[in-house]
Amino acid sequence: MDLDWVLGVVADGPTKTFAFRRLKYLTSKWNMYSLLNENQELADMKVCLMDWFALLGAYLVGKERTTQVS
């Protein structure tokens, strides 16, 4: 029954049109956001990447200190 309902919704013309237009709208909205905020997004990614490497470095340093060879 669920498959029949999904196939009925997919085959419905107005639903397909609405979904297509909504997808186009959301795509254009995302493109506008990425164009307006590109510099800030890149800066945020760099900060996040540096934080990740700092955490990884702290983990590795701590890992080396706990495994001592006698």
Chimera marker file (.cmm) of the C-alpha trace (Angstrom):
<marker_set name="trace">
<marker id="1" x="0.000" y="0.000" z="0.000" r="1" g="1" b="0" radius="0.5"/>
<marker id="2" x="2.807" y="2.428" z="0.790" r="1" g="1" b="0" radius="0.5"/>
<marker id="3" x="4.475" y="1.852" z="-2.558" r="1" g="1" b="0" radius="0.5"/>
<marker id="4" x="1.202" y="2.482" z="-4.372" r="1" g="1" b="0" radius="0.5"/>
<marker id="5" x="0.729" y="5.740" z="-2.479" r="1" g="1" b="0" radius="0.5"/>
<marker id="6" x="4.286" y="6.898" z="-3.271" r="1" g="1" b="0" radius="0.5"/>
<marker id="7" x="3.896" y="6.028" z="-6.932" r="1" g="1" b="0" radius="0.5"/>
<marker id="8" x="0.600" y="7.905" z="-7.004" r="1" g="1" b="0" radius="0.5"/>
<marker id="9" x="2.210" y="10.999" z="-5.520" r="1" g="1" b="0" radius="0.5"/>
<marker id="10" x="5.159" y="10.776" z="-7.912" r="1" g="1" b="0" radius="0.5"/>
<marker id="11" x="2.855" y="10.463" z="-10.919" r="1" g="1" b="0" radius="0.5"/>
<marker id="12" x="0.709" y="13.429" z="-9.840" r="1" g="1" b="0" radius="0.5"/>
<marker id="13" x="1.360" y="16.347" z="-12.214" r="1" g="1" b="0" radius="0.5"/>
<marker id="14" x="0.753" y="19.300" z="-9.855" r="1" g="1" b="0" radius="0.5"/>
<marker id="15" x="2.873" y="17.677" z="-7.159" r="1" g="1" b="0" radius="0.5"/>
<marker id="16" x="5.753" y="17.195" z="-9.587" r="1" g="1" b="0" radius="0.5"/>
<marker id="17" x="5.483" y="20.806" z="-10.712" r="1" g="1" b="0" radius="0.5"/>
<marker id="18" x="5.435" y="22.065" z="-7.137" r="1" g="1" b="0" radius="0.5"/>
<marker id="19" x="8.435" y="19.922" z="-6.178" r="1" g="1" b="0" radius="0.5"/>
<marker id="20" x="10.393" y="21.037" z="-9.245" r="1" g="1" b="0" radius="0.5"/>
<marker id="21" x="9.704" y="24.716" z="-8.620" r="1" g="1" b="0" radius="0.5"/>
<marker id="22" x="10.537" y="24.349" z="-4.920" r="1" g="1" b="0" radius="0.5"/>
<marker id="23" x="13.819" y="22.664" z="-5.809" r="1" g="1" b="0" radius="0.5"/>
<marker id="24" x="14.688" y="25.451" z="-8.260" r="1" g="1" b="0" radius="0.5"/>
<marker id="25" x="13.844" y="28.055" z="-5.600" r="1" g="1" b="0" radius="0.5"/>
<marker id="26" x="15.971" y="26.375" z="-2.935" r="1" g="1" b="0" radius="0.5"/>
<marker id="27" x="18.864" y="25.939" z="-5.375" r="1" g="1" b="0" radius="0.5"/>
<marker id="28" x="18.817" y="29.615" z="-6.307" r="1" g="1" b="0" radius="0.5"/>
<marker id="29" x="18.541" y="30.579" z="-2.632" r="1" g="1" b="0" radius="0.5"/>
<marker id="30" x="21.602" y="28.446" z="-1.807" r="1" g="1" b="0" radius="0.5"/>
<marker id="31" x="23.548" y="29.921" z="-4.742" r="1" g="1" b="0" radius="0.5"/>
<marker id="32" x="22.753" y="33.438" z="-3.544" r="1" g="1" b="0" radius="0.5"/>
<marker id="33" x="23.851" y="32.550" z="-0.004" r="1" g="1" b="0" radius="0.5"/>
<marker id="34" x="27.112" y="31.041" z="-1.209" r="1" g="1" b="0" radius="0.5"/>
<marker id="35" x="27.869" y="34.068" z="-3.391" r="1" g="1" b="0" radius="0.5"/>
<marker id="36" x="27.175" y="36.549" z="-0.595" r="1" g="1" b="0" radius="0.5"/>
<marker id="37" x="28.970" y="34.629" z="2.174" r="1" g="1" b="0" radius="0.5"/>
<marker id="38" x="31.824" y="32.940" z="0.350" r="1" g="1" b="0" radius="0.5"/>
<marker id="39" x="34.598" y="34.781" z="2.196" r="1" g="1" b="0" radius="0.5"/>
<marker id="40" x="33.095" y="34.164" z="5.633" r="1" g="1" b="0" radius="0.5"/>
<marker id="41" x="32.526" y="30.477" z="4.864" r="1" g="1" b="0" radius="0.5"/>
<marker id="42" x="36.153" y="30.050" z="3.791" r="1" g="1" b="0" radius="0.5"/>
<marker id="43" x="37.396" y="31.805" z="6.936" r="1" g="1" b="0" radius="0.5"/>
<marker id="44" x="35.183" y="29.612" z="9.119" r="1" g="1" b="0" radius="0.5"/>
<marker id="45" x="36.448" y="26.464" z="7.388" r="1" g="1" b="0" radius="0.5"/>
<marker id="46" x="40.072" y="27.496" z="7.979" r="1" g="1" b="0" radius="0.5"/>
<marker id="47" x="39.417" y="28.151" z="11.670" r="1" g="1" b="0" radius="0.5"/>
<marker id="48" x="37.620" y="24.831" z="12.016" r="1" g="1" b="0" radius="0.5"/>
<marker id="49" x="40.448" y="23.001" z="10.250" r="1" g="1" b="0" radius="0.5"/>
<marker id="50" x="43.077" y="24.643" z="12.492" r="1" g="1" b="0" radius="0.5"/>
<marker id="51" x="41.061" y="23.703" z="15.586" r="1" g="1" b="0" radius="0.5"/>
<marker id="52" x="40.842" y="20.133" z="14.357" r="1" g="1" b="0" radius="0.5"/>
<marker id="53" x="44.603" y="19.906" z="13.805" r="1" g="1" b="0" radius="0.5"/>
<marker id="54" x="45.233" y="21.424" z="17.230" r="1" g="1" b="0" radius="0.5"/>
<marker id="55" x="43.023" y="18.802" z="18.842" r="1" g="1" b="0" radius="0.5"/>
<marker id="56" x="44.684" y="16.050" z="16.843" r="1" g="1" b="0" radius="0.5"/>
<marker id="57" x="48.138" y="17.311" z="17.836" r="1" g="1" b="0" radius="0.5"/>
<marker id="58" x="47.163" y="17.420" z="21.505" r="1" g="1" b="0" radius="0.5"/>
<marker id="59" x="45.825" y="13.874" z="21.234" r="1" g="1" b="0" radius="0.5"/>
<marker id="60" x="48.995" y="12.590" z="19.592" r="1" g="1" b="0" radius="0.5"/>
<marker id="61" x="51.275" y="14.325" z="22.098" r="1" g="1" b="0" radius="0.5"/>
<marker id="62" x="49.254" y="12.892" z="24.951" r="1" g="1" b="0" radius="0.5"/>
<marker id="63" x="49.312" y="9.500" z="23.251" r="1" g="1" b="0" radius="0.5"/>
<marker id="64" x="53.119" y="9.547" z="22.985" r="1" g="1" b="0" radius="0.5"/>
<marker id="65" x="53.545" y="10.506" z="26.637" r="1" g="1" b="0" radius="0.5"/>
<marker id="66" x="51.438" y="7.618" z="27.873" r="1" g="1" b="0" radius="0.5"/>
<marker id="67" x="53.253" y="4.950" z="25.852" r="1" g="1" b="0" radius="0.5"/>
<marker id="68" x="56.781" y="4.945" z="27.223" r="1" g="1" b="0" radius="0.5"/>
<marker id="69" x="59.325" y="2.322" z="26.310" r="1" g="1" b="0" radius="0.5"/>
<marker id="70" x="61.135" y="0.868" z="29.332" r="1" g="1" b="0" radius="0.5"/>
<link id1="1" id2="2" r="1" g="1" b="0" radius="0.2"/>
<link id1="2" id2="3" r="1" g="1" b="0" radius="0.2"/>
<link id1="3" id2="4" r="1" g="1" b="0" radius="0.2"/>
<link id1="4" id2="5" r="1" g="1" b="0" radius="0.2"/>
<link id1="5" id2="6" r="1" g="1" b="0" radius="0.2"/>
<link id1="6" id2="7" r="1" g="1" b="0" radius="0.2"/>
<link id1="7" id2="8" r="1" g="1" b="0" radius="0.2"/>
<link id1="8" id2="9" r="1" g="1" b="0" radius="0.2"/>
<link id1="9" id2="10" r="1" g="1" b="0" radius="0.2"/>
<link id1="10" id2="11" r="1" g="1" b="0" radius="0.2"/>
<link id1="11" id2="12" r="1" g="1" b="0" radius="0.2"/>
<link id1="12" id2="13" r="1" g="1" b="0" radius="0.2"/>
<link id1="13" id2="14" r="1" g="1" b="0" radius="0.2"/>
<link id1="14" id2="15" r="1" g="1" b="0" radius="0.2"/>
<link id1="15" id2="16" r="1" g="1" b="0" radius="0.2"/>
<link id1="16" id2="17" r="1" g="1" b="0" radius="0.2"/>
<link id1="17" id2="18" r="1" g="1" b="0" radius="0.2"/>
<link id1="18" id2="19" r="1" g="1" b="0" radius="0.2"/>
<link id1="19" id2="20" r="1" g="1" b="0" radius="0.2"/>
<link id1="20" id2="21" r="1" g="1" b="0" radius="0.2"/>
<link id1="21" id2="22" r="1" g="1" b="0" radius="0.2"/>
<link id1="22" id2="23" r="1" g="1" b="0" radius="0.2"/>
<link id1="23" id2="24" r="1" g="1" b="0" radius="0.2"/>
<link id1="24" id2="25" r="1" g="1" b="0" radius="0.2"/>
<link id1="25" id2="26" r="1" g="1" b="0" radius="0.2"/>
<link id1="26" id2="27" r="1" g="1" b="0" radius="0.2"/>
<link id1="27" id2="28" r="1" g="1" b="0" radius="0.2"/>
<link id1="28" id2="29" r="1" g="1" b="0" radius="0.2"/>
<link id1="29" id2="30" r="1" g="1" b="0" radius="0.2"/>
<link id1="30" id2="31" r="1" g="1" b="0" radius="0.2"/>
<link id1="31" id2="32" r="1" g="1" b="0" radius="0.2"/>
<link id1="32" id2="33" r="1" g="1" b="0" radius="0.2"/>
<link id1="33" id2="34" r="1" g="1" b="0" radius="0.2"/>
<link id1="34" id2="35" r="1" g="1" b="0" radius="0.2"/>
<link id1="35" id2="36" r="1" g="1" b="0" radius="0.2"/>
<link id1="36" id2="37" r="1" g="1" b="0" radius="0.2"/>
<link id1="37" id2="38" r="1" g="1" b="0" radius="0.2"/>
<link id1="38" id2="39" r="1" g="1" b="0" radius="0.2"/>
<link id1="39" id2="40" r="1" g="1" b="0" radius="0.2"/>
<link id1="40" id2="41" r="1" g="1" b="0" radius="0.2"/>
<link id1="41" id2="42" r="1" g="1" b="0" radius="0.2"/>
<link id1="42" id2="43" r="1" g="1" b="0" radius="0.2"/>
<link id1="43" id2="44" r="1" g="1" b="0" radius="0.2"/>
<link id1="44" id2="45" r="1" g="1" b="0" radius="0.2"/>
<link id1="45" id2="46" r="1" g="1" b="0" radius="0.2"/>
<link id1="46" id2="47" r="1" g="1" b="0" radius="0.2"/>
<link id1="47" id2="48" r="1" g="1" b="0" radius="0.2"/>
<link id1="48" id2="49" r="1" g="1" b="0" radius="0.2"/>
<link id1="49" id2="50" r="1" g="1" b="0" radius="0.2"/>
<link id1="50" id2="51" r="1" g="1" b="0" radius="0.2"/>
<link id1="51" id2="52" r="1" g="1" b="0" radius="0.2"/>
<link id1="52" id2="53" r="1" g="1" b="0" radius="0.2"/>
<link id1="53" id2="54" r="1" g="1" b="0" radius="0.2"/>
<link id1="54" id2="55" r="1" g="1" b="0" radius="0.2"/>
<link id1="55" id2="56" r="1" g="1" b="0" radius="0.2"/>
<link id1="56" id2="57" r="1" g="1" b="0" radius="0.2"/>
<link id1="57" id2="58" r="1" g="1" b="0" radius="0.2"/>
<link id1="58" id2="59" r="1" g="1" b="0" radius="0.2"/>
<link id1="59" id2="60" r="1" g="1" b="0" radius="0.2"/>
<link id1="60" id2="61" r="1" g="1" b="0" radius="0.2"/>
<link id1="61" id2="62" r="1" g="1" b="0" radius="0.2"/>
<link id1="62" id2="63" r="1" g="1" b="0" radius="0.2"/>
<link id1="63" id2="64" r="1" g="1" b="0" radius="0.2"/>
<link id1="64" id2="65" r="1" g="1" b="0" radius="0.2"/>
<link id1="65" id2="66" r="1" g="1" b="0" radius="0.2"/>
<link id1="66" id2="67" r="1" g="1" b="0" radius="0.2"/>
<link id1="67" id2="68" r="1" g="1" b="0" radius="0.2"/>
<link id1="68" id2="69" r="1" g="1" b="0" radius="0.2"/>
<link id1="69" id2="70" r="1" g="1" b="0" radius="0.2"/>
</marker_set>
